Amino acid sequence: MGIAEGALSDLVELRQEVTPLGPFRLALRSAMDGTLRHRGGVLERLLHHEDLPVLVRVVQPSPEMVLLGARAATPAAAAHGIRRMRFALGVDEDLRPFLRRFARDPLIGGSLRRRPWLRVLRRPEPFEALAWAICEQLIEYERAAAIERRVVAVLGRRWVDRDGVDSGLRDLPAAAVLAGTAPAVLQSFDLAGGRALALVRAAREVARGRVDLYSPDHERGWRRLRAIPGVGAWTVEMLALHGQGRHDQLPAADVGLLKLVGRLLSGDPRARADEQQVRDFFAPYEEWAGLAASHMLSM
């Protein structure tokens, strides 16, 4: 399922050289969901522009330079792949205002000085962030990643050329595919019944154009998604932060943040804060709350 074919000799190759705005370090790691591969200092990812596969590779030969290359059937598809990977990596983000403002912050200042390049981990496509947020509700990440790998392996898209050579990379299934998938199939991957149904319903909203995840009017799409049973504030905030680049959005119900804030407020390592306490705790970071939380969780 989801096989795309094309002769390598027919492909368009596009390359871009990017100078990061401020400190940047390419995170060289493979993704636990099986979509991003790290080999020999190069990140590789299979993406899609409409139905056309795009193979994207990224390398950072120096602190001042990031090189991105894409291979696809059309120039538009190749350009789309590079554009979405630039978003996922945050290479065009200027975090210098954030770094200057909070360099002496008693909680995150040390992290900013040690790791000024740290960025929010993003998904190349907002639907990917939405789908995985639903999969990751209320369970530990390792179990969620195993579910995501099964979704990608069984329903996802791969690229096999006309000579039968498989790139080995996998992309998520399109929203239309998940929209037409029986919830029982998703349950067979260990996804809980309510979340399986929520994922299918969310995919239908996206596939049928009722939710435009690329629209600058994010709040309108969020309202429609929140109307789906099983899609709550945490899921939408994960979409916003990891799929739409909204640093002002804080997934306040995240278990890691509930534990972190509970411990900091009470001094009890076993304490948990409530959601409003987490929001109040990060309120001083204002439009940077999501990025500040990423620093605190990684300390």
Secondary structure as GFF3:
##gff-version 3
##sequence-region A 1 299
A	DSSP	beta_strand	3	4	.	.	.	ID=ss1
A	DSSP	three_ten_helix	8	10	.	.	.	ID=ss2
A	DSSP	beta_strand	12	18	.	.	.	ID=ss3
A	DSSP	beta_strand	36	39	.	.	.	ID=ss4
A	DSSP	beta_strand	42	49	.	.	.	ID=ss5
A	DSSP	beta_strand	52	62	.	.	.	ID=ss6
A	DSSP	beta_strand	65	72	.	.	.	ID=ss7
A	DSSP	alpha_helix	75	89	.	.	.	ID=ss8
A	DSSP	alpha_helix	96	101	.	.	.	ID=ss9
A	DSSP	alpha_helix	109	114	.	.	.	ID=ss10
A	DSSP	alpha_helix	126	135	.	.	.	ID=ss11
A	DSSP	alpha_helix	141	155	.	.	.	ID=ss12
A	DSSP	beta_strand	157	160	.	.	.	ID=ss13
A	DSSP	beta_strand	166	171	.	.	.	ID=ss14
A	DSSP	alpha_helix	175	179	.	.	.	ID=ss15
A	DSSP	alpha_helix	183	187	.	.	.	ID=ss16
A	DSSP	alpha_helix	193	207	.	.	.	ID=ss17
A	DSSP	alpha_helix	218	226	.	.	.	ID=ss18
A	DSSP	alpha_helix	233	243	.	.	.	ID=ss19
A	DSSP	alpha_helix	255	266	.	.	.	ID=ss20
A	DSSP	alpha_helix	275	282	.	.	.	ID=ss21
A	DSSP	three_ten_helix	283	288	.	.	.	ID=ss22
A	DSSP	alpha_helix	289	297	.	.	.	ID=ss23
###
